[in-house]
């Protein structure tokens, strides 16, 4: 369960899903954590205890689906390995280099 309305790194959630824990995450627009939810069943409305309770109860009552999703969540965490993160940041740098070569004025600082 991840109830934060504001979160920029989401490390705890990523650690949990990497070992197959099915999360229940606040669907806050100010939280990066919600990106880890594979579907709506793992999201609850922020500050809504009834919705949170309903989502927790659903996962507890649906063991087979929870077990299936445990595997799906563990697989999804592989997208965030160090190796994949390095590949993604290299792509960002390559795009910035291309943009600079195509339009150097994009990178002029204000004086």
N, CA, C and O atoms as a Tinker XYZ file with bonds, in Angstrom:
   444  protein
     1  N      0.847000   -1.161000    0.000000    73     2
     2  CA     0.000000    0.000000    0.000000    64     1     3
     3  C      0.899000    1.232000    0.000000    63     2     4     5
     4  O      1.810000    1.351000    0.819000    81     3
     5  N      0.629000    2.137000   -0.924000    73     3     6
     6  CA     1.390000    3.378000   -1.031000    64     5     7
     7  C      0.392000    4.526000   -1.061000    63     6     8     9
     8  O     -0.281000    4.758000   -2.066000    81     7
     9  N      0.308000    5.239000    0.055000    73     7    10
    10  CA    -0.752000    6.234000    0.215000    64     9    11
    11  C     -0.304000    7.675000    0.004000    63    10    12    13
    12  O     -1.111000    8.594000    0.150000    81    11
    13  N      0.954000    7.891000   -0.333000    73    11    14
    14  CA     1.451000    9.265000   -0.474000    64    13    15
    15  C      0.754000    9.999000   -1.608000    63    14    16    17
    16  O      0.572000    9.453000   -2.697000    81    15
    17  N      0.369000   11.235000   -1.346000    73    15    18
    18  CA    -0.212000   12.078000   -2.390000    64    17    19
    19  C      0.859000   12.750000   -3.236000    63    18    20    21
    20  O      0.609000   13.129000   -4.380000    81    19
    21  N      2.059000   12.896000   -2.666000    73    19    22
    22  CA     3.178000   13.498000   -3.382000    64    21    23
    23  C      4.373000   12.570000   -3.234000    63    22    24    25
    24  O      4.771000   12.230000   -2.120000    81    23
    25  N      4.940000   12.164000   -4.353000    73    23    26
    26  CA     6.091000   11.251000   -4.343000    64    25    27
    27  C      6.829000   11.422000   -5.656000    63    26    28    29
    28  O      6.216000   11.395000   -6.723000    81    27
    29  N      8.139000   11.597000   -5.587000    73    27    30
    30  CA     8.886000   11.813000   -6.827000    64    29    31
    31  C      9.764000   10.637000   -7.224000    63    30    32    33
    32  O     10.146000   10.529000   -8.389000    81    31
    33  N     10.092000    9.759000   -6.294000    73    31    34
    34  CA    11.013000    8.678000   -6.629000    64    33    35
    35  C     10.377000    7.296000   -6.619000    63    34    36    37
    36  O     10.703000    6.471000   -7.473000    81    35
    37  N      9.504000    7.026000   -5.705000    73    35    38
    38  CA     8.764000    5.762000   -5.667000    64    37    39
    39  C      9.637000    4.535000   -5.441000    63    38    40    41
    40  O      9.288000    3.442000   -5.888000    81    39
    41  N     10.748000    4.694000   -4.768000    73    39    42
    42  CA    11.680000    3.586000   -4.566000    64    41    43
    43  C     11.038000    2.445000   -3.784000    63    42    44    45
    44  O     11.208000    1.283000   -4.153000    81    43
    45  N     10.311000    2.745000   -2.720000    73    43    46
    46  CA     9.710000    1.686000   -1.899000    64    45    47
    47  C      8.737000    0.839000   -2.714000    63    46    48    49
    48  O      8.711000   -0.384000   -2.578000    81    47
    49  N      7.949000    1.478000   -3.550000    73    47    50
    50  CA     7.001000    0.734000   -4.383000    64    49    51
    51  C      7.747000   -0.133000   -5.390000    63    50    52    53
    52  O      7.380000   -1.288000   -5.605000    81    51
    53  N      8.769000    0.402000   -5.996000    73    51    54
    54  CA     9.555000   -0.362000   -6.961000    64    53    55
    55  C     10.199000   -1.578000   -6.298000    63    54    56    57
    56  O     10.228000   -2.663000   -6.879000    81    55
    57  N     10.709000   -1.397000   -5.095000    73    55    58
    58  CA    11.277000   -2.533000   -4.361000    64    57    59
    59  C     10.215000   -3.591000   -4.101000    63    58    60    61
    60  O     10.484000   -4.785000   -4.230000    81    59
    61  N      9.019000   -3.166000   -3.740000    73    59    62
    62  CA     7.937000   -4.113000   -3.451000    64    61    63
    63  C      7.533000   -4.896000   -4.695000    63    62    64    65
    64  O      7.419000   -6.120000   -4.645000    81    63
    65  N      7.316000   -4.202000   -5.808000    73    63    66
    66  CA     6.876000   -4.929000   -6.998000    64    65    67
    67  C      7.979000   -5.823000   -7.550000    63    66    68    69
    68  O      7.689000   -6.826000   -8.202000    81    67
    69  N      9.234000   -5.477000   -7.301000    73    67    70
    70  CA    10.334000   -6.295000   -7.818000    64    69    71
    71  C     10.353000   -7.688000   -7.201000    63    70    72    73
    72  O     10.915000   -8.619000   -7.779000    81    71
    73  N      9.740000   -7.831000   -6.030000    73    71    74
    74  CA     9.646000   -9.159000   -5.402000    64    73    75
    75  C      8.236000   -9.719000   -5.506000    63    74    76    77
    76  O      7.895000  -10.680000   -4.816000    81    75
    77  N      7.413000   -9.122000   -6.366000    73    75    78
    78  CA     6.101000   -9.675000   -6.656000    64    77    79
    79  C      4.979000   -9.264000   -5.732000    63    78    80    81
    80  O      3.949000   -9.936000   -5.680000    81    79
    81  N      5.151000   -8.193000   -5.013000    73    79    82
    82  CA     4.057000   -7.707000   -4.170000    64    81    83
    83  C      3.122000   -6.868000   -5.036000    63    82    84    85
    84  O      3.562000   -5.954000   -5.733000    81    83
    85  N      1.840000   -7.185000   -4.988000    73    83    86
    86  CA     0.848000   -6.413000   -5.740000    64    85    87
    87  C      0.558000   -5.139000   -4.952000    63    86    88    89
    88  O      0.096000   -5.211000   -3.813000    81    87
    89  N      0.822000   -3.979000   -5.542000    73    87    90
    90  CA     0.634000   -2.735000   -4.801000    64    89    91
    91  C     -0.796000   -2.209000   -4.875000    63    90    92    93
    92  O     -1.559000   -2.550000   -5.778000    81    91
    93  N     -1.129000   -1.381000   -3.914000    73    91    94
    94  CA    -2.331000   -0.552000   -3.961000    64    93    95
    95  C     -1.806000    0.869000   -3.761000    63    94    96    97
    96  O     -1.268000    1.202000   -2.705000    81    95
    97  N     -1.971000    1.698000   -4.789000    73    95    98
    98  CA    -1.270000    2.975000   -4.886000    64    97    99
    99  C     -2.266000    4.129000   -5.015000    63    98   100   101
   100  O     -3.251000    4.037000   -5.747000    81    99
   101  N     -1.993000    5.207000   -4.297000    73    99   102
   102  CA    -2.818000    6.412000   -4.443000    64   101   103
   103  C     -2.679000    6.946000   -5.866000    63   102   104   105
   104  O     -1.566000    7.133000   -6.359000    81   103
   105  N     -3.791000    7.185000   -6.512000    73   103   106
   106  CA    -3.804000    7.684000   -7.888000    64   105   107
   107  C     -3.728000    9.213000   -7.883000    63   106   108   109
   108  O     -4.619000    9.898000   -8.385000    81   107
   109  N     -2.662000    9.717000   -7.314000    73   107   110
   110  CA    -2.481000   11.162000   -7.181000    64   109   111
   111  C     -1.721000   11.720000   -8.380000    63   110   112   113
   112  O     -0.719000   11.139000   -8.797000    81   111
   113  N     -2.178000   12.832000   -8.937000    73   111   114
   114  CA    -1.456000   13.434000  -10.061000    64   113   115
   115  C     -0.086000   13.981000   -9.659000    63   114   116   117
   116  O      0.728000   14.299000  -10.526000    81   115
   117  N      0.173000   14.094000   -8.367000    73   115   118
   118  CA     1.460000   14.595000   -7.883000    64   117   119
   119  C      2.398000   13.469000   -7.471000    63   118   120   121
   120  O      3.423000   13.717000   -6.836000    81   119
   121  N      2.059000   12.244000   -7.824000    73   119   122
   122  CA     2.864000   11.100000   -7.413000    64   121   123
   123  C      3.366000   10.321000   -8.621000    63   122   124   125
   124  O      2.589000    9.928000   -9.492000    81   123
   125  N      4.667000   10.106000   -8.658000    73   123   126
   126  CA     5.255000    9.283000   -9.717000    64   125   127
   127  C      4.932000    7.808000   -9.504000    63   126   128   129
   128  O      5.025000    7.014000  -10.440000    81   127
   129  N      4.561000    7.442000   -8.305000    73   127   130
   130  CA     4.349000    6.040000   -7.961000    64   129   131
   131  C      3.228000    5.404000   -8.771000    63   130   132   133
   132  O      3.290000    4.212000   -9.072000    81   131
   133  N      2.223000    6.161000   -9.122000    73   131   134
   134  CA     1.076000    5.582000   -9.823000    64   133   135
   135  C      1.450000    4.976000  -11.165000    63   134   136   137
   136  O      0.700000    4.162000  -11.703000    81   135
   137  N      2.604000    5.362000  -11.718000    73   135   138
   138  CA     3.033000    4.786000  -12.990000    64   137   139
   139  C      3.308000    3.289000  -12.891000    63   138   140   141
   140  O      3.336000    2.599000  -13.910000    81   139
   141  N      3.508000    2.783000  -11.685000    73   139   142
   142  CA     3.805000    1.362000  -11.514000    64   141   143
   143  C      2.558000    0.488000  -11.501000    63   142   144   145
   144  O      2.666000   -0.732000  -11.618000    81   143
   145  N      1.393000    1.078000  -11.362000    73   143   146
   146  CA     0.150000    0.295000  -11.364000    64   145   147
   147  C     -0.077000   -0.278000  -12.757000    63   146   148   149
   148  O     -0.037000    0.451000  -13.748000    81   147
   149  N     -0.313000   -1.567000  -12.829000    73   147   150
   150  CA    -0.544000   -2.206000  -14.121000    64   149   151
   151  C     -1.987000   -2.070000  -14.578000    63   150   152   153
   152  O     -2.279000   -2.215000  -15.765000    81   151
   153  N     -2.885000   -1.796000  -13.650000    73   151   154
   154  CA    -4.277000   -1.530000  -14.014000    64   153   155
   155  C     -4.983000   -0.826000  -12.858000    63   154   156   157
   156  O     -4.394000   -0.590000  -11.803000    81   155
   157  N     -6.238000   -0.502000  -13.075000    73   155   158
   158  CA    -7.016000    0.286000  -12.109000    64   157   159
   159  C     -7.223000   -0.428000  -10.774000    63   158   160   161
   160  O     -7.485000    0.223000   -9.762000    81   159
   161  N     -7.111000   -1.739000  -10.759000    73   159   162
   162  CA    -7.328000   -2.472000   -9.506000    64   161   163
   163  C     -6.265000   -2.153000   -8.465000    63   162   164   165
   164  O     -6.468000   -2.387000   -7.273000    81   163
   165  N     -5.137000   -1.621000   -8.911000    73   163   166
   166  CA    -4.059000   -1.268000   -7.988000    64   165   167
   167  C     -4.009000    0.222000   -7.682000    63   166   168   169
   168  O     -3.057000    0.698000   -7.063000    81   167
   169  N     -5.019000    0.955000   -8.108000    73   167   170
   170  CA    -5.077000    2.389000   -7.831000    64   169   171
   171  C     -6.309000    2.719000   -7.008000    63   170   172   173
   172  O     -7.391000    2.182000   -7.246000    81   171
   173  N     -6.138000    3.604000   -6.039000    73   171   174
   174  CA    -7.290000    4.090000   -5.280000    64   173   175
   175  C     -7.280000    5.611000   -5.293000    63   174   176   177
   176  O     -6.237000    6.241000   -5.465000    81   175
   177  N     -8.454000    6.181000   -5.111000    73   175   178
   178  CA    -8.577000    7.634000   -5.080000    64   177   179
   179  C     -7.909000    8.182000   -3.819000    63   178   180   181
   180  O     -8.183000    7.703000   -2.719000    81   179
   181  N     -7.035000    9.181000   -3.968000    73   179   182
   182  CA    -6.360000    9.753000   -2.803000    64   181   183
   183  C     -7.357000   10.251000   -1.754000    63   182   184   185
   184  O     -8.412000   10.790000   -2.088000    81   183
   185  N     -7.010000   10.063000   -0.510000    73   183   186
   186  CA    -7.815000   10.520000    0.631000    64   185   187
   187  C     -9.193000    9.875000    0.691000    63   186   188   189
   188  O    -10.120000   10.439000    1.274000    81   187
   189  N     -9.332000    8.700000    0.094000    73   187   190
   190  CA   -10.611000    8.001000    0.084000    64   189   191
   191  C    -10.426000    6.632000    0.738000    63   190   192   193
   192  O    -10.081000    5.655000    0.074000    81   191
   193  N    -10.661000    6.579000    2.046000    73   191   194
   194  CA   -10.441000    5.348000    2.809000    64   193   195
   195  C    -11.332000    4.206000    2.329000    63   194   196   197
   196  O    -10.912000    3.049000    2.343000    81   195
   197  N    -12.551000    4.517000    1.905000    73   195   198
   198  CA   -13.454000    3.461000    1.425000    64   197   199
   199  C    -12.922000    2.828000    0.143000    63   198   200   201
   200  O    -12.968000    1.608000   -0.014000    81   199
   201  N    -12.423000    3.642000   -0.761000    73   199   202
   202  CA   -11.868000    3.109000   -2.004000    64   201   203
   203  C    -10.614000    2.290000   -1.717000    63   202   204   205
   204  O    -10.432000    1.213000   -2.285000    81   203
   205  N     -9.756000    2.791000   -0.843000    73   203   206
   206  CA    -8.559000    2.049000   -0.449000    64   205   207
   207  C     -8.940000    0.706000    0.144000    63   206   208   209
   208  O     -8.381000   -0.323000   -0.234000    81   207
   209  N     -9.882000    0.710000    1.063000    73   207   210
   210  CA   -10.339000   -0.527000    1.701000    64   209   211
   211  C    -10.907000   -1.505000    0.674000    63   210   212   213
   212  O    -10.638000   -2.705000    0.740000    81   211
   213  N    -11.685000   -0.996000   -0.264000    73   211   214
   214  CA   -12.279000   -1.854000   -1.294000    64   213   215
   215  C    -11.206000   -2.498000   -2.165000    63   214   216   217
   216  O    -11.323000   -3.669000   -2.525000    81   215
   217  N    -10.167000   -1.748000   -2.505000    73   215   218
   218  CA    -9.089000   -2.299000   -3.338000    64   217   219
   219  C     -8.306000   -3.358000   -2.566000    63   218   220   221
   220  O     -7.975000   -4.408000   -3.117000    81   219
   221  N     -8.011000   -3.092000   -1.311000    73   219   222
   222  CA    -7.303000   -4.089000   -0.495000    64   221   223
   223  C     -8.147000   -5.347000   -0.367000    63   222   224   225
   224  O     -7.646000   -6.454000   -0.566000    81   223
   225  N     -9.423000   -5.187000   -0.037000    73   223   226
   226  CA   -10.318000   -6.342000    0.097000    64   225   227
   227  C    -10.385000   -7.141000   -1.198000    63   226   228   229
   228  O    -10.375000   -8.372000   -1.165000    81   227
   229  N    -10.453000   -6.461000   -2.335000    73   227   230
   230  CA   -10.549000   -7.162000   -3.613000    64   229   231
   231  C     -9.343000   -8.067000   -3.823000    63   230   232   233
   232  O     -9.486000   -9.231000   -4.197000    81   231
   233  N     -8.148000   -7.520000   -3.578000    73   231   234
   234  CA    -6.943000   -8.333000   -3.770000    64   233   235
   235  C     -6.896000   -9.491000   -2.777000    63   234   236   237
   236  O     -6.448000  -10.582000   -3.130000    81   235
   237  N     -7.347000   -9.277000   -1.551000    73   235   238
   238  CA    -7.351000  -10.361000   -0.562000    64   237   239
   239  C     -8.360000  -11.445000   -0.918000    63   238   240   241
   240  O     -8.119000  -12.624000   -0.660000    81   239
   241  N     -9.472000  -11.061000   -1.501000    73   239   242
   242  CA   -10.537000  -12.013000   -1.825000    64   241   243
   243  C    -10.324000  -12.737000   -3.153000    63   242   244   245
   244  O    -11.003000  -13.727000   -3.426000    81   243
   245  N     -9.413000  -12.270000   -3.967000    73   243   246
   246  CA    -9.186000  -12.843000   -5.296000    64   245   247
   247  C     -7.764000  -13.385000   -5.407000    63   246   248   249
   248  O     -6.914000  -12.832000   -6.105000    81   247
   249  N     -7.538000  -14.481000   -4.696000    73   247   250
   250  CA    -6.196000  -15.051000   -4.567000    64   249   251
   251  C     -5.584000  -15.437000   -5.916000    63   250   252   253
   252  O     -4.416000  -15.135000   -6.161000    81   251
   253  N     -6.333000  -16.085000   -6.781000    73   251   254
   254  CA    -5.772000  -16.519000   -8.064000    64   253   255
   255  C     -5.335000  -15.328000   -8.916000    63   254   256   257
   256  O     -4.262000  -15.351000   -9.519000    81   255
   257  N     -6.153000  -14.311000   -8.961000    73   255   258
   258  CA    -5.785000  -13.118000   -9.727000    64   257   259
   259  C     -4.594000  -12.415000   -9.084000    63   258   260   261
   260  O     -3.713000  -11.912000   -9.782000    81   259
   261  N     -4.568000  -12.381000   -7.762000    73   259   262
   262  CA    -3.432000  -11.772000   -7.063000    64   261   263
   263  C     -2.143000  -12.518000   -7.392000    63   262   264   265
   264  O     -1.109000  -11.897000   -7.636000    81   263
   265  N     -2.203000  -13.848000   -7.399000    73   263   266
   266  CA    -1.008000  -14.635000   -7.710000    64   265   267
   267  C     -0.550000  -14.404000   -9.147000    63   266   268   269
   268  O      0.649000  -14.315000   -9.413000    81   267
   269  N     -1.492000  -14.307000  -10.060000    73   267   270
   270  CA    -1.143000  -14.001000  -11.454000    64   269   271
   271  C     -0.461000  -12.642000  -11.537000    63   270   272   273
   272  O      0.566000  -12.492000  -12.199000    81   271
   273  N     -1.034000  -11.669000  -10.869000    73   271   274
   274  CA    -0.490000  -10.315000  -10.937000    64   273   275
   275  C      0.827000  -10.173000  -10.175000    63   274   276   277
   276  O      1.627000   -9.294000  -10.493000    81   275
   277  N      1.060000  -11.013000   -9.185000    73   275   278
   278  CA     2.360000  -10.987000   -8.516000    64   277   279
   279  C      3.466000  -11.231000   -9.540000    63   278   280   281
   280  O      4.488000  -10.544000   -9.536000    81   279
   281  N      3.259000  -12.204000  -10.407000    73   279   282
   282  CA     4.244000  -12.482000  -11.455000    64   281   283
   283  C      4.348000  -11.322000  -12.438000    63   282   284   285
   284  O      5.445000  -10.957000  -12.861000    81   283
   285  N      3.209000  -10.744000  -12.801000    73   283   286
   286  CA     3.217000   -9.616000  -13.740000    64   285   287
   287  C      3.942000   -8.409000  -13.151000    63   286   288   289
   288  O      4.691000   -7.726000  -13.849000    81   287
   289  N      3.716000   -8.152000  -11.877000    73   287   290
   290  CA     4.398000   -7.021000  -11.247000    64   289   291
   291  C      5.896000   -7.263000  -11.166000    63   290   292   293
   292  O      6.682000   -6.353000  -11.429000    81   291
   293  N      6.307000   -8.477000  -10.804000    73   291   294
   294  CA     7.738000   -8.777000  -10.746000    64   293   295
   295  C      8.377000   -8.598000  -12.124000    63   294   296   297
   296  O      9.482000   -8.067000  -12.231000    81   295
   297  N      7.692000   -9.036000  -13.171000    73   295   298
   298  CA     8.218000   -8.854000  -14.533000    64   297   299
   299  C      8.285000   -7.375000  -14.898000    63   298   300   301
   300  O      9.239000   -6.935000  -15.540000    81   299
   301  N      7.282000   -6.612000  -14.495000    73   299   302
   302  CA     7.264000   -5.188000  -14.853000    64   301   303
   303  C      8.428000   -4.433000  -14.212000    63   302   304   305
   304  O      8.911000   -3.446000  -14.768000    81   303
   305  N      8.872000   -4.888000  -13.063000    73   303   306
   306  CA     9.982000   -4.218000  -12.377000    64   305   307
   307  C     11.288000   -4.344000  -13.151000    63   306   308   309
   308  O     12.205000   -3.546000  -12.953000    81   307
   309  N     11.380000   -5.334000  -14.029000    73   307   310
   310  CA    12.599000   -5.502000  -14.821000    64   309   311
   311  C     12.838000   -4.320000  -15.755000    63   310   312   313
   312  O     13.963000   -4.107000  -16.206000    81   311
   313  N     11.796000   -3.552000  -16.047000    73   311   314
   314  CA    11.958000   -2.349000  -16.866000    64   313   315
   315  C     12.784000   -1.283000  -16.160000    63   314   316   317
   316  O     13.250000   -0.338000  -16.797000    81   315
   317  N     12.968000   -1.423000  -14.859000    73   315   318
   318  CA    13.623000   -0.388000  -14.061000    64   317   319
   319  C     14.962000   -0.838000  -13.493000    63   318   320   321
   320  O     15.447000   -0.263000  -12.519000    81   319
   321  N     15.566000   -1.867000  -14.096000    73   319   322
   322  CA    16.886000   -2.296000  -13.640000    64   321   323
   323  C     17.903000   -1.205000  -13.946000    63   322   324   325
   324  O     17.639000   -0.308000  -14.747000    81   323
   325  N     19.059000   -1.283000  -13.311000    73   323   326
   326  CA    20.120000   -0.313000  -13.571000    64   325   327
   327  C     20.488000   -0.320000  -15.052000    63   326   328   329
   328  O     20.669000    0.733000  -15.663000    81   327
   329  N     20.595000   -1.513000  -15.617000    73   327   330
   330  CA    20.975000   -1.620000  -17.026000    64   329   331
   331  C     19.962000   -0.906000  -17.928000    63   330   332   333
   332  O     20.346000   -0.152000  -18.822000    81   331
   333  N     18.687000   -1.144000  -17.694000    73   331   334
   334  CA    17.658000   -0.485000  -18.505000    64   333   335
   335  C     17.623000    1.015000  -18.262000    63   334   336   337
   336  O     17.375000    1.790000  -19.186000    81   335
   337  N     17.868000    1.427000  -17.031000    73   335   338
   338  CA    17.892000    2.861000  -16.730000    64   337   339
   339  C     19.036000    3.552000  -17.468000    63   338   340   341
   340  O     18.874000    4.668000  -17.961000    81   339
   341  N     20.190000    2.893000  -17.543000    73   339   342
   342  CA    21.330000    3.458000  -18.271000    64   341   343
   343  C     20.990000    3.589000  -19.752000    63   342   344   345
   344  O     21.294000    4.611000  -20.369000    81   343
   345  N     20.370000    2.575000  -20.320000    73   343   346
   346  CA    19.968000    2.627000  -21.731000    64   345   347
   347  C     19.023000    3.798000  -21.969000    63   346   348   349
   348  O     19.171000    4.528000  -22.949000    81   347
   349  N     18.051000    3.981000  -21.077000    73   347   350
   350  CA    17.082000    5.066000  -21.243000    64   349   351
   351  C     17.733000    6.445000  -21.131000    63   350   352   353
   352  O     17.405000    7.346000  -21.904000    81   351
   353  N     18.645000    6.616000  -20.184000    73   351   354
   354  CA    19.271000    7.937000  -20.040000    64   353   355
   355  C     20.203000    8.215000  -21.211000    63   354   356   357
   356  O     20.348000    9.365000  -21.627000    81   355
   357  N     20.839000    7.169000  -21.749000    73   355   358
   358  CA    21.664000    7.358000  -22.944000    64   357   359
   359  C     20.807000    7.842000  -24.115000    63   358   360   361
   360  O     21.250000    8.678000  -24.903000    81   359
   361  N     19.593000    7.325000  -24.231000    73   359   362
   362  CA    18.684000    7.775000  -25.293000    64   361   363
   363  C     18.334000    9.248000  -25.119000    63   362   364   365
   364  O     18.239000    9.988000  -26.098000    81   363
   365  N     18.144000    9.669000  -23.875000    73   363   366
   366  CA    17.852000   11.084000  -23.603000    64   365   367
   367  C     19.020000   11.954000  -24.058000    63   366   368   369
   368  O     18.820000   12.983000  -24.705000    81   367
   369  N     20.249000   11.535000  -23.715000    73   367   370
   370  CA    21.425000   12.311000  -24.115000    64   369   371
   371  C     21.584000   12.336000  -25.633000    63   370   372   373
   372  O     21.911000   13.374000  -26.209000    81   371
   373  N     21.355000   11.196000  -26.278000    73   371   374
   374  CA    21.456000   11.139000  -27.739000    64   373   375
   375  C     20.444000   12.076000  -28.393000    63   374   376   377
   376  O     20.757000   12.739000  -29.382000    81   375
   377  N     19.242000   12.130000  -27.846000    73   375   378
   378  CA    18.220000   13.035000  -28.381000    64   377   379
   379  C     18.630000   14.494000  -28.184000    63   378   380   381
   380  O     18.430000   15.322000  -29.073000    81   379
   381  N     19.201000   14.807000  -27.026000    73   379   382
   382  CA    19.651000   16.182000  -26.767000    64   381   383
   383  C     20.767000   16.573000  -27.735000    63   382   384   385
   384  O     20.802000   17.703000  -28.223000    81   383
   385  N     21.670000   15.649000  -28.007000    73   383   386
   386  CA    22.758000   15.926000  -28.955000    64   385   387
   387  C     22.190000   16.174000  -30.349000    63   386   388   389
   388  O     22.599000   17.112000  -31.033000    81   387
   389  N     21.244000   15.327000  -30.767000    73   387   390
   390  CA    20.597000   15.515000  -32.076000    64   389   391
   391  C     19.903000   16.874000  -32.145000    63   390   392   393
   392  O     20.027000   17.599000  -33.132000    81   391
   393  N     19.172000   17.207000  -31.083000    73   391   394
   394  CA    18.468000   18.491000  -31.055000    64   393   395
   395  C     19.447000   19.656000  -31.155000    63   394   396   397
   396  O     19.187000   20.629000  -31.862000    81   395
   397  N     20.567000   19.561000  -30.452000    73   395   398
   398  CA    21.566000   20.623000  -30.487000    64   397   399
   399  C     22.147000   20.769000  -31.890000    63   398   400   401
   400  O     22.313000   21.879000  -32.395000    81   399
   401  N     22.456000   19.626000  -32.513000    73   399   402
   402  CA    23.027000   19.680000  -33.865000    64   401   403
   403  C     22.031000   20.268000  -34.859000    63   402   404   405
   404  O     22.417000   21.002000  -35.770000    81   403
   405  N     20.763000   19.950000  -34.686000    73   403   406
   406  CA    19.732000   20.433000  -35.607000    64   405   407
   407  C     19.317000   21.875000  -35.331000    63   406   408   409
   408  O     18.876000   22.576000  -36.243000    81   407
   409  N     19.452000   22.323000  -34.088000    73   407   410
   410  CA    19.026000   23.675000  -33.730000    64   409   411
   411  C     19.794000   24.143000  -32.491000    63   410   412   413
   412  O     19.265000   24.084000  -31.380000    81   411
   413  N     21.028000   24.606000  -32.669000    73   411   414
   414  CA    21.852000   25.030000  -31.526000    64   413   415
   415  C     21.219000   26.138000  -30.689000    63   414   416   417
   416  O     21.553000   26.289000  -29.514000    81   415
   417  N     20.310000   26.913000  -31.278000    73   415   418
   418  CA    19.671000   28.005000  -30.536000    64   417   419
   419  C     18.805000   27.498000  -29.384000    63   418   420   421
   420  O     18.515000   28.243000  -28.448000    81   419
   421  N     18.394000   26.238000  -29.453000    73   419   422
   422  CA    17.601000   25.673000  -28.355000    64   421   423
   423  C     18.355000   25.698000  -27.034000    63   422   424   425
   424  O     17.747000   25.735000  -25.965000    81   423
   425  N     19.667000   25.679000  -27.112000    73   423   426
   426  CA    20.470000   25.531000  -25.902000    64   425   427
   427  C     21.168000   26.811000  -25.473000    63   426   428   429
   428  O     22.010000   26.778000  -24.575000    81   427
   429  N     20.837000   27.938000  -26.095000    73   427   430
   430  CA    21.431000   29.207000  -25.671000    64   429   431
   431  C     20.821000   29.618000  -24.343000    63   430   432   433
   432  O     19.608000   29.534000  -24.148000    81   431
   433  N     21.660000   30.054000  -23.449000    73   431   434
   434  CA    21.165000   30.505000  -22.148000    64   433   435
   435  C     20.775000   31.971000  -22.224000    63   434   436   437
   436  O     21.278000   32.729000  -23.053000    81   435
   437  N     19.878000   32.345000  -21.347000    73   435   438
   438  CA    19.475000   33.751000  -21.273000    64   437   439
   439  C     20.571000   34.547000  -20.592000    63   438   440   441
   440  O     21.102000   34.131000  -19.562000    81   439
   441  N     20.906000   35.679000  -21.159000    73   439   442
   442  CA    21.964000   36.507000  -20.570000    64   441   443
   443  C     21.369000   37.673000  -19.829000    63   442   444
   444  O     22.102000   38.485000  -19.264000    81   443
